C-alpha cells in the first residue's frame, strides 16, 4: 500500500505533527469548520485532537487522510483521503481545504486521487462520503468524483447526506474515460 500519492498539482502524504500549525489555522476558520461532518471546533486544542485522530487512524487502520501539499510551492493546502472511524457508515472518502485554496479545483483533484486509492490500493468495493446539508461545495466535489446521493442519515447527532459509489461504477467510468 502506498504511503503517498501524487496528482498533477498535489502531493498527498501522511499527516504529521509538523503539519499542526497549518492544520490548526485551517480549522480555526469557522467557515471551514462548519462544513465538517466530523465536527472538531476551531480552537488549537480542537485541531490538535483532530490531527491526532487522523494520525492515530493511520496506525490503527493502515490508512487515513493525507496532508495535501502544493507540489510547486510546498504549501499545506488541506487534507483528504480514506477514513473509517468507529460508527462511520462504510469506508469513507473526505476532504477539507484551507479556505485560501478554495476555488482552484484542489478538492476535486485530491478527492479523485483518494477515490482511486481506495479502489486500487485498499481494494474497496464501495466508498461513501458524509456531507452536511448546506455544504453544496462538497456535494459538488462528491458528484464530480462519481458519487451519487444514496440517502439521508443521522451521523454523530446531526442530519447529513450520504453519497457514494461502488467499485463497479468507478471502473465503468474509468474504462469509458480511457476509450
C-alpha positions as CSV (number, residue, x, y, z in Angstrom):
1,X,0.0,0.0,0.0
2,X,1.4,3.4,-1.0
3,X,2.0,5.9,1.7
4,X,1.8,8.9,-0.7
5,X,0.1,9.8,-3.9
6,X,0.8,12.4,-6.5
7,X,-1.6,14.3,-8.7
8,X,-0.7,16.9,-11.3
9,X,-0.5,19.7,-8.7
10,X,-0.6,18.0,-5.3
11,X,1.4,15.6,-3.2
12,X,-0.8,13.6,-0.8
13,X,1.4,12.4,2.0
14,X,0.7,11.2,5.6
15,X,-0.2,13.9,8.1
16,X,2.4,14.5,10.8
17,X,2.8,16.6,13.9
18,X,4.8,19.1,11.7
19,X,1.5,20.0,10.0
20,X,0.0,21.2,13.2
21,X,0.3,25.0,12.7
22,X,-1.1,24.9,9.2
23,X,-3.8,22.4,10.2
24,X,-4.8,24.5,13.2
25,X,-5.0,27.6,11.1
26,X,-7.2,25.8,8.6
27,X,-9.6,24.6,11.2
28,X,-9.7,27.9,13.0
29,X,-11.7,29.3,10.1
30,X,-15.3,29.0,11.2
31,X,-16.5,28.6,7.6
32,X,-14.1,25.6,7.1
33,X,-15.1,24.0,10.4
34,X,-18.8,24.5,9.7
35,X,-18.7,22.1,6.7
36,X,-17.1,19.2,8.5
37,X,-19.2,16.1,9.4
38,X,-16.5,15.3,11.9
39,X,-17.1,18.4,13.9
40,X,-13.9,19.5,15.6
41,X,-14.3,23.0,16.9
42,X,-12.0,25.9,16.0
43,X,-9.5,26.1,18.9
44,X,-5.9,25.0,18.7
45,X,-6.7,22.2,21.2
46,X,-9.6,21.0,19.0
47,X,-7.2,21.0,16.0
48,X,-4.6,19.0,18.0
49,X,-7.2,16.3,18.8
50,X,-8.4,16.2,15.2
51,X,-4.9,15.9,13.8
52,X,-4.0,13.2,16.4
53,X,-7.2,11.3,15.5
54,X,-6.2,11.2,11.8
55,X,-2.6,10.2,12.6
56,X,-3.8,7.5,15.0
57,X,-6.3,6.3,12.4
58,X,-3.4,5.6,10.1
59,X,-1.8,3.5,12.8
60,X,-4.9,1.6,13.6
61,X,-6.4,1.0,10.1
62,X,-3.3,1.4,7.9
63,X,-4.7,4.4,6.0
64,X,-6.1,7.8,6.8
65,X,-6.5,11.3,5.3
66,X,-3.4,12.6,3.7
67,X,-1.9,16.0,4.0
68,X,-2.4,17.9,0.7
69,X,0.7,19.9,-0.3
70,X,1.1,22.0,-3.4
71,X,3.9,20.5,-5.4
72,X,5.1,23.9,-6.8
73,X,5.3,25.7,-3.5
74,X,5.3,23.1,-0.7
75,X,2.4,24.9,1.0
76,X,-0.1,22.9,3.1
77,X,-3.4,23.0,1.3
78,X,-5.6,20.7,3.5
79,X,-6.4,17.1,4.0
80,X,-8.2,14.4,2.1
81,X,-8.4,10.6,1.9
82,X,-9.9,7.4,3.2
83,X,-11.5,7.3,6.6
84,X,-13.5,4.7,8.6
85,X,-13.7,5.6,12.3
86,X,-15.9,3.6,14.6
87,X,-19.5,4.2,13.7
88,X,-18.9,5.6,10.2
89,X,-21.3,4.2,7.6
90,X,-18.6,2.5,5.5
91,X,-15.2,3.2,4.0
92,X,-15.3,7.0,3.6
93,X,-13.5,9.5,1.5
94,X,-13.4,13.0,2.8
95,X,-11.7,16.3,2.1
96,X,-11.1,19.6,3.8
97,X,-9.2,22.6,2.4
98,X,-7.8,25.8,3.8
99,X,-10.2,28.4,2.5
100,X,-7.4,30.3,0.9
101,X,-7.2,27.4,-1.6
102,X,-10.9,27.1,-2.4
103,X,-12.0,27.5,-6.0
104,X,-8.8,26.1,-7.5
105,X,-10.0,22.6,-8.1
106,X,-7.8,21.1,-5.4
107,X,-10.6,19.4,-3.6
108,X,-11.8,17.6,-6.7
109,X,-8.2,16.7,-7.7
110,X,-7.5,15.3,-4.2
111,X,-10.8,13.5,-4.0
112,X,-10.2,11.8,-7.4
113,X,-6.9,10.6,-6.1
114,X,-8.4,9.4,-2.8
115,X,-11.2,7.5,-4.6
116,X,-8.7,5.8,-6.9
117,X,-6.5,5.0,-3.8
118,X,-9.5,3.3,-2.1
119,X,-10.4,1.2,-5.1
120,X,-6.9,0.3,-6.2
121,X,-4.7,0.2,-3.1
122,X,-7.3,-0.7,-0.4
123,X,-9.4,-3.0,-2.6
124,X,-12.7,-1.3,-1.6
125,X,-15.9,-2.5,-3.1
126,X,-17.8,0.7,-2.1
127,X,-16.9,4.1,-0.7
128,X,-19.1,6.8,0.8
129,X,-18.9,10.4,1.9
130,X,-21.0,12.1,4.6
131,X,-21.9,15.6,3.7
132,X,-23.8,18.1,5.8
133,X,-26.8,19.9,4.4
134,X,-25.9,23.3,3.0
135,X,-22.3,22.2,2.1
136,X,-23.0,22.3,-1.6
137,X,-19.3,22.8,-2.4
138,X,-18.6,19.3,-1.0
139,X,-21.7,17.8,-2.6
140,X,-20.4,19.1,-6.0
141,X,-17.0,17.6,-5.4
142,X,-18.7,14.3,-4.5
143,X,-20.6,14.3,-7.7
144,X,-17.5,15.3,-9.8
145,X,-15.7,12.2,-8.5
146,X,-18.6,9.9,-9.4
147,X,-20.5,9.7,-6.1
148,X,-24.3,9.7,-6.2
149,X,-26.7,10.6,-3.5
150,X,-27.6,7.5,-1.5
151,X,-29.8,8.6,1.4
152,X,-30.3,11.0,4.3
153,X,-28.8,9.8,7.6
154,X,-28.1,11.0,11.1
155,X,-24.4,11.0,11.8
156,X,-23.0,12.0,15.2
157,X,-26.3,13.5,16.1
158,X,-26.7,15.7,13.0
159,X,-28.6,15.3,9.8
160,X,-26.4,14.6,6.9
161,X,-26.5,13.2,3.3
162,X,-24.7,10.1,2.3
163,X,-23.1,10.0,-1.1
164,X,-21.1,7.1,-2.6
165,X,-20.2,4.8,-5.4
166,X,-19.3,1.1,-6.0
167,X,-16.1,-0.2,-7.4
168,X,-18.0,-1.4,-10.4
169,X,-19.4,2.1,-11.1
170,X,-16.0,3.6,-10.7
171,X,-14.3,1.0,-13.0
172,X,-17.0,1.6,-15.7
173,X,-16.4,5.4,-15.6
174,X,-12.6,4.8,-15.7
175,X,-12.9,2.4,-18.6
176,X,-15.1,4.7,-20.6
177,X,-12.8,7.7,-20.0
178,X,-9.8,5.8,-21.4
179,X,-11.7,4.5,-24.5
